[in-house]
Amino acid sequence: MSNSGNFVWYELMTSDAESAERFYSNVVGWSAQDAGHPQMKYTLMKVGEAPVAGMMTTPEGCNTGVESMWSGYIAVDDVDQFAVRVKDAGGKITVEPQDIPEVGRFAIAADPQGAPFTLFKPSMEDRGDNPKPPAPGTVGWHELNTSDWKGAFEFYSGLFGWTKGEAMDMGGMGTYQIVERDGQMFGAMMNNPEPSSRPAWCYYICVDDINAAESRIKDKGGKVVFGPMEVPGEQWVLQALDPQGVSFALLGPRK
């Protein structure tokens, strides 16, 4: 199965990457390794020997519209072609296609409602041996909070072939629309209950024990803003802010 249309990488741009590295290593259990880029400091966060995410201090003059955030990379077969398709579908390209030597080609985009994401074609094919959810440290859920989930779904479905799964009635919070690829659930879309909030993707990092992870967040200077709340599959979720104020989420069992 091709990885095209899948989230394949996650990246934190932040005001203090070294502090963020210590925080997430403790909370999630990632190990850290310098990527060895000669022109900038970039840290790989790893599950075992497999890199699953990266961290960097936000470059001066960054024009993505958000200085500190977690972003998701979606694999495509041709970054330049998909950049054109993003624009044609009503989205924006905030960083035009360019190469990262020995890594791949990317472009930073935003959907029509303004939620950022990254188009990415890696230089090397995925061998299929990377850890998969629910392994601790992997990303197990992708949630889009937006101003118009129906419009957002049409955009992403047209680009990546995503399909609708179950639609859950959340009462006053509206519809929680499950999103699938090749029949597999990987995320959901919903209208943000706070209309003034900026549309954004939220990435749920798997942990082995949600209670222990909650304690680690608080002990290391983060703040839990929602949860833990039980969700289907005997799992629990929480949403939090790291010490630099960047939003993230966790997913795992309660032991």
PyMOL commands that set and color helices and strands:
alter all, ss='L'
color gray80, all
select helices_A, chain A and resi 17-28+79-88+149-160+171-173+210-219
alter helices_A, ss='H'
color red, helices_A
select strands_A, chain A and resi 7-14+31-34+43-47+50-57+69-75+92-100+104-110+116-122+139-146+163-169+175-181+184-191+200-206+223-231+235-241+247-252
alter strands_A, ss='S'
color yellow, strands_A
deselect
rebuild
show_as cartoon
